[in-house]
Amino acid sequence: MAKPIHAMIRVLDEARSVAFYQRAFGLEVADRFPFDGFTLVYLRGAEDDFEIELTINHDRTDPYPLGEGYGHLAFVVDDLEAEHARFTAAGLAPNPVKEFHREGALMAKFFFVTDPDGYRIEMLQKHGRYR
């Protein structure tokens, strides 16, 4: 069976992106590999093996257009309201908390935040299929 190990996004400013993912999600640099022309930075949480791979192309000066294909990354937390308050206090400008209901029952409680490069990230309350 295949196991997901990382998701890669291209970012413009390594330090700014690493700081955002550390402050917002507690991800730390697991590895950093500089190459001629680009650098790969792998971010990982203490409780998980799944990583966010940041690709920094050294010659890039313009922001990456996100296009219509990218949707979002998602994280799940035990206390969504507390995380929303923490994000707000940290100046991360989260969107308001919303709820999805399906057939009269709560399906998901969530909010979105946007990283420095415009990538949308969903924070979900641990519930139902979101564990």
GROMACS elastic network, one bead per residue, 0.5 to 0.9 nm:
[ bonds ]
;  ai    aj funct       b0    kb
    4     7     6  0.84036   500
    4    50     6  0.70117   500
    5    49     6  0.69224   500
    5    51     6  0.61969   500
    5    52     6  0.86953   500
    6    42     6  0.84547   500
    6    49     6  0.85842   500
    6    50     6  0.53930   500
    6    52     6  0.54201   500
    6    53     6  0.63809   500
    7    50     6  0.82377   500
    7    51     6  0.66192   500
    7    52     6  0.51224   500
    7    53     6  0.58907   500
    7    54     6  0.85872   500
    7    73     6  0.84552   500
    8    42     6  0.89396   500
    8    51     6  0.85706   500
    8    52     6  0.59235   500
    8    54     6  0.58515   500
    8    55     6  0.69696   500
    9    52     6  0.75781   500
    9    53     6  0.63380   500
    9    54     6  0.53363   500
    9    55     6  0.61784   500
    9    56     6  0.88861   500
    9   119     6  0.85081   500
   10    53     6  0.83943   500
   10    54     6  0.57968   500
   10    56     6  0.60268   500
   10    57     6  0.77344   500
   10    64     6  0.73706   500
   10   117     6  0.84249   500
   11    14     6  0.67666   500
   11    17     6  0.70750   500
   11    54     6  0.63697   500
   11    55     6  0.61175   500
   11    56     6  0.55318   500
   11    57     6  0.79138   500
   11    63     6  0.77820   500
   11    64     6  0.74588   500
   11   116     6  0.83705   500
   11   117     6  0.61397   500
   12    16     6  0.86036   500
   12    17     6  0.81467   500
   12    55     6  0.85454   500
   12    56     6  0.61526   500
   12    57     6  0.74738   500
   12    58     6  0.85469   500
   12    60     6  0.68441   500
   12    61     6  0.70525   500
   12    62     6  0.75016   500
   12    63     6  0.62348   500
   12    64     6  0.76262   500
   12   116     6  0.87690   500
   12   117     6  0.70020   500
   13    16     6  0.54755   500
   13    17     6  0.62114   500
   13    18     6  0.86392   500
   13    56     6  0.71944   500
   13   116     6  0.85920   500
   13   117     6  0.84998   500
   14    17     6  0.52614   500
   14    18     6  0.60233   500
   14    19     6  0.84826   500
   14    39     6  0.88045   500
   14    41     6  0.82654   500
   14    54     6  0.77797   500
   14    55     6  0.84163   500
   14    56     6  0.65066   500
   15    18     6  0.52063   500
   15    19     6  0.60418   500
   15    20     6  0.85651   500
   16    19     6  0.52427   500
   16    20     6  0.62461   500
   16    21     6  0.88612   500
   16   116     6  0.71526   500
   17    20     6  0.50708   500
   17    21     6  0.62743   500
   17    22     6  0.85296   500
   17    54     6  0.81925   500
   17   115     6  0.74010   500
   17   116     6  0.64124   500
   17   117     6  0.78486   500
   18    21     6  0.53335   500
   18    22     6  0.60785   500
   18    23     6  0.85514   500
   18    27     6  0.82753   500
   18    28     6  0.78756   500
   18    29     6  0.76811   500
   18    41     6  0.85425   500
   18    43     6  0.79426   500
   18    54     6  0.84977   500
   19    22     6  0.51499   500
   19    23     6  0.60293   500
   19    24     6  0.83866   500
   20    23     6  0.52298   500
   20    24     6  0.58176   500
   20    25     6  0.80922   500
   20    92     6  0.83235   500
   20   115     6  0.68582   500
   20   116     6  0.73960   500
   21    24     6  0.51820   500
   21    25     6  0.54641   500
   21    26     6  0.65957   500
   21    27     6  0.57433   500
   21    28     6  0.78640   500
   21    43     6  0.80192   500
   21   115     6  0.80241   500
   22    25     6  0.56573   500
   22    28     6  0.59104   500
   22    29     6  0.85796   500
   22    43     6  0.85562   500
   23    26     6  0.58283   500
   23    27     6  0.78583   500
   23    87     6  0.85810   500
   23    90     6  0.77629   500
   23    92     6  0.88177   500
   24    27     6  0.80614   500
   24    83     6  0.89596   500
   24    86     6  0.85425   500
   24    87     6  0.66309   500
   24    90     6  0.81339   500
   24    92     6  0.74612   500
   25    28     6  0.89948   500
   25    45     6  0.77969   500
   25    75     6  0.83089   500
   26    44     6  0.83310   500
   26    45     6  0.62559   500
   26    46     6  0.81568   500
   27    30     6  0.87181   500
   27    43     6  0.55533   500
   27    46     6  0.75010   500
   27    51     6  0.86652   500
   27    52     6  0.86881   500
   28    42     6  0.82521   500
   28    43     6  0.52242   500
   28    44     6  0.55035   500
   28    45     6  0.63141   500
   28    46     6  0.80070   500
   29    32     6  0.70913   500
   29    41     6  0.67830   500
   29    42     6  0.57784   500
   29    44     6  0.65072   500
   29    45     6  0.89278   500
   30    41     6  0.77051   500
   30    42     6  0.54588   500
   30    43     6  0.54472   500
   30    44     6  0.59621   500
   30    45     6  0.87955   500
   30    51     6  0.84978   500
   31    40     6  0.80831   500
   31    41     6  0.59081   500
   31    42     6  0.52005   500
   31    43     6  0.73453   500
   32    39     6  0.72261   500
   32    40     6  0.57398   500
   32    42     6  0.63178   500
   32    43     6  0.89662   500
   33    38     6  0.87209   500
   33    39     6  0.56292   500
   33    40     6  0.51110   500
   33    41     6  0.64291   500
   33    42     6  0.86907   500
   34    37     6  0.82946   500
   34    38     6  0.63572   500
   34    40     6  0.63701   500
   34    41     6  0.84556   500
   35    38     6  0.53189   500
   35    39     6  0.55937   500
   35    40     6  0.80086   500
   36    39     6  0.79544   500
   36    58     6  0.83725   500
   37    56     6  0.86156   500
   37    57     6  0.60144   500
   37    58     6  0.52022   500
   37    59     6  0.68267   500
   38    55     6  0.69758   500
   38    56     6  0.54222   500
   38    58     6  0.51501   500
   38    59     6  0.80729   500
   39    54     6  0.80813   500
   39    55     6  0.59196   500
   39    56     6  0.51654   500
   39    57     6  0.65913   500
   39    58     6  0.74694   500
   40    53     6  0.66503   500
   40    54     6  0.57664   500
   40    56     6  0.64907   500
   40    57     6  0.88951   500
   41    52     6  0.81590   500
   41    53     6  0.56382   500
   41    54     6  0.50246   500
   41    55     6  0.65760   500
   41    56     6  0.81049   500
   42    51     6  0.61075   500
   42    52     6  0.57765   500
   42    54     6  0.63295   500
   42    55     6  0.89013   500
   43    50     6  0.86282   500
   43    51     6  0.53459   500
   43    52     6  0.51414   500
   43    53     6  0.63456   500
   43    54     6  0.77745   500
   44    47     6  0.84042   500
   44    48     6  0.68757   500
   44    49     6  0.66101   500
   44    50     6  0.64801   500
   44    52     6  0.67066   500
   45    48     6  0.55037   500
   45    49     6  0.73265   500
   45    50     6  0.78646   500
   45    51     6  0.76633   500
   46    49     6  0.80719   500
   48    51     6  0.80277   500
   56    59     6  0.88661   500
   56    60     6  0.80052   500
   57    60     6  0.55601   500
   57    61     6  0.89841   500
   58    61     6  0.83185   500
   60    63     6  0.78998   500
   60    64     6  0.88032   500
   62    65     6  0.88882   500
   63    66     6  0.89706   500
   63   117     6  0.69445   500
   63   118     6  0.89644   500
   64    67     6  0.88654   500
   64   117     6  0.75145   500
   64   118     6  0.88077   500
   65   118     6  0.89047   500
   66    69     6  0.74579   500
   66    70     6  0.64136   500
   66   117     6  0.88989   500
   66   118     6  0.75815   500
   66   119     6  0.76384   500
   67    70     6  0.67657   500
   68    71     6  0.79198   500
   70   119     6  0.81532   500
   70   120     6  0.87720   500
   71   119     6  0.83052   500
   71   120     6  0.71960   500
   71   121     6  0.87155   500
   72   112     6  0.89783   500
   72   119     6  0.67462   500
   72   120     6  0.50169   500
   72   121     6  0.52319   500
   72   122     6  0.66545   500
   73   119     6  0.80793   500
   73   120     6  0.67759   500
   73   122     6  0.61287   500
   73   123     6  0.87715   500
   74   112     6  0.89096   500
   74   120     6  0.88071   500
   74   121     6  0.55992   500
   74   123     6  0.58710   500
   74   124     6  0.72137   500
   75   121     6  0.76364   500
   75   122     6  0.62359   500
   75   123     6  0.50149   500
   75   124     6  0.61701   500
   75   125     6  0.88130   500
   76    80     6  0.83331   500
   76   110     6  0.89527   500
   76   122     6  0.83375   500
   76   123     6  0.57406   500
   76   125     6  0.57856   500
   76   126     6  0.56062   500
   76   127     6  0.88364   500
   76   130     6  0.66826   500
   76   131     6  0.65532   500
   77    80     6  0.60328   500
   77    83     6  0.77280   500
   77   123     6  0.70964   500
   77   124     6  0.62057   500
   77   125     6  0.53530   500
   77   126     6  0.55228   500
   77   131     6  0.83106   500
   78    82     6  0.89311   500
   78    83     6  0.88508   500
   78   124     6  0.86464   500
   78   125     6  0.60155   500
   78   126     6  0.53729   500
   78   127     6  0.86386   500
   79    82     6  0.54612   500
   79    83     6  0.63886   500
   79    84     6  0.87680   500
   79   124     6  0.89981   500
   79   125     6  0.63352   500
   79   126     6  0.76985   500
   80    83     6  0.50525   500
   80    84     6  0.60650   500
   80    85     6  0.86080   500
   80    97     6  0.83140   500
   80   109     6  0.78510   500
   80   110     6  0.71812   500
   80   111     6  0.83169   500
   80   123     6  0.73140   500
   80   124     6  0.66517   500
   80   125     6  0.50740   500
   80   126     6  0.80950   500
   81    84     6  0.50419   500
   81    85     6  0.62406   500
   81    86     6  0.86109   500
   81    97     6  0.78575   500
   81   125     6  0.84921   500
   82    85     6  0.51023   500
   82    86     6  0.61413   500
   82    87     6  0.86202   500
   83    87     6  0.60313   500
   83    88     6  0.84544   500
   83   123     6  0.84205   500
   84    87     6  0.51377   500
   84    88     6  0.61431   500
   84    89     6  0.86216   500
   84    94     6  0.68067   500
   84    95     6  0.86549   500
   84    96     6  0.82036   500
   84    97     6  0.76086   500
   84   111     6  0.76730   500
   84   123     6  0.86301   500
   85    88     6  0.50601   500
   85    89     6  0.61169   500
   85    90     6  0.85410   500
   85    94     6  0.89812   500
   86    89     6  0.50975   500
   86    90     6  0.60694   500
   86    91     6  0.86884   500
   86    92     6  0.87411   500
   87    90     6  0.50562   500
   87    91     6  0.63635   500
   87    92     6  0.52233   500
   87    93     6  0.67987   500
   87    94     6  0.63652   500
   87   113     6  0.86605   500
   88    91     6  0.52340   500
   88    92     6  0.57954   500
   88    93     6  0.56914   500
   88    94     6  0.63497   500
   89    92     6  0.76352   500
   89    93     6  0.87450   500
   90    93     6  0.82283   500
   91    94     6  0.84563   500
   92   113     6  0.72384   500
   92   114     6  0.80928   500
   92   115     6  0.84187   500
   93   113     6  0.67111   500
   93   114     6  0.79988   500
   94    97     6  0.84940   500
   94   111     6  0.68553   500
   94   112     6  0.59482   500
   94   114     6  0.74874   500
   95    98     6  0.87846   500
   95   111     6  0.57489   500
   95   112     6  0.53891   500
   95   113     6  0.60762   500
   95   114     6  0.87958   500
   96   110     6  0.84560   500
   96   111     6  0.59133   500
   96   112     6  0.76864   500
   97   109     6  0.70015   500
   97   110     6  0.54946   500
   97   112     6  0.79786   500
   98   108     6  0.82603   500
   98   109     6  0.57313   500
   98   110     6  0.54462   500
   98   111     6  0.61041   500
   99   106     6  0.71048   500
   99   107     6  0.75608   500
   99   108     6  0.56306   500
   99   110     6  0.63472   500
   99   111     6  0.87116   500
  100   105     6  0.85262   500
  100   106     6  0.61136   500
  100   107     6  0.54332   500
  100   108     6  0.50659   500
  100   109     6  0.64044   500
  100   110     6  0.84100   500
  101   104     6  0.59775   500
  101   105     6  0.52833   500
  101   107     6  0.51136   500
  101   108     6  0.70034   500
  101   109     6  0.89033   500
  102   105     6  0.53958   500
  102   106     6  0.64213   500
  102   107     6  0.59497   500
  103   106     6  0.84800   500
  103   107     6  0.89801   500
  106   109     6  0.75414   500
  106   127     6  0.88533   500
  106   128     6  0.88373   500
  107   127     6  0.78258   500
  107   128     6  0.70855   500
  107   129     6  0.84078   500
  108   124     6  0.69538   500
  108   125     6  0.70508   500
  108   126     6  0.85573   500
  108   127     6  0.70637   500
  108   128     6  0.79557   500
  108   129     6  0.88590   500
  108   130     6  0.78996   500
  109   123     6  0.85210   500
  109   124     6  0.58613   500
  109   125     6  0.55272   500
  109   126     6  0.84915   500
  109   127     6  0.82240   500
  110   122     6  0.66969   500
  110   123     6  0.54094   500
  110   125     6  0.61362   500
  111   121     6  0.84038   500
  111   122     6  0.58030   500
  111   123     6  0.53992   500
  111   124     6  0.68448   500
  112   120     6  0.64765   500
  112   121     6  0.54497   500
  112   123     6  0.60904   500
  112   124     6  0.88277   500
  113   119     6  0.83722   500
  113   120     6  0.58553   500
  113   121     6  0.53377   500
  113   122     6  0.65768   500
  113   123     6  0.78580   500
  114   117     6  0.77820   500
  114   118     6  0.55241   500
  114   119     6  0.54386   500
  114   121     6  0.60136   500
  114   122     6  0.88142   500
  115   118     6  0.53595   500
  115   119     6  0.53331   500
  115   120     6  0.65673   500
  115   121     6  0.74402   500
  116   119     6  0.74589   500
  124   127     6  0.81904   500
  124   130     6  0.72032   500
  125   130     6  0.74170   500
  125   131     6  0.84888   500
  126   129     6  0.81732   500
  126   130     6  0.54338   500
  126   131     6  0.52372   500
  127   130     6  0.53279   500
  127   131     6  0.63506   500
  128   131     6  0.70343   500
